[in-house]
Amino acid sequence: MQNLEAKDKVTFEVRLTSGRRGTDPQAPDWEVRELINGVINSEAEIYDNLTKVEAEDLAAMWMRKKEEAGQ
């Protein structure tokens, strides 16, 4: 019988910070959260006070790094 190791699915979510309007993409109203199997692993893994472009760039960079590391 084969022993299969289950891998966690890691994703990064760009979202509007709670209580912010998000009407100006240049305003620091956005955050990036790391999700493991769809759940926030740690509140320390939430980065906020970002513009929308900064948040999207950060999430994309983290995904590339995870892929490069083979995770």
NORZI-V539805 format. One record per pair of residues at least 24 apart in sequence whose ideal C-beta (glycine too) atoms are under 10 Angstrom apart, sorted by the first residue. I is the first residue (numbers start at 1). J is the second residue. Records with the same first field share a line. If there is no record, write none. Layout:
I = J / J
This chain:
6 = 37
7 = 37 / 71
8 = 35 / 36 / 37 / 39 / 41 / 71
9 = 35 / 36 / 37 / 38
10 = 34 / 35 / 36 / 37 / 41 / 62 / 63 / 66 / 67 / 71
11 = 35 / 36 / 37 / 38 / 59 / 62 / 63 / 66
12 = 45 / 47 / 55 / 56 / 58 / 59 / 60 / 61 / 62 / 63 / 66
13 = 38 / 40 / 46 / 55 / 59
14 = 50 / 52 / 54 / 55 / 56 / 57 / 58 / 59 / 60
15 = 46 / 48 / 55
16 = 52 / 55
17 = 46 / 48 / 49 / 50 / 55
18 = 48
20 = 48 / 49
22 = 52
24 = 51 / 52
25 = 51 / 52 / 53 / 55 / 56
26 = 51 / 52 / 53 / 54
27 = 51 / 52
28 = 52 / 54 / 55
29 = 55
30 = 54 / 55 / 56 / 58 / 59
31 = 55 / 58
32 = 56 / 57 / 58 / 59 / 60 / 61 / 62
33 = 59
34 = 59 / 62 / 66
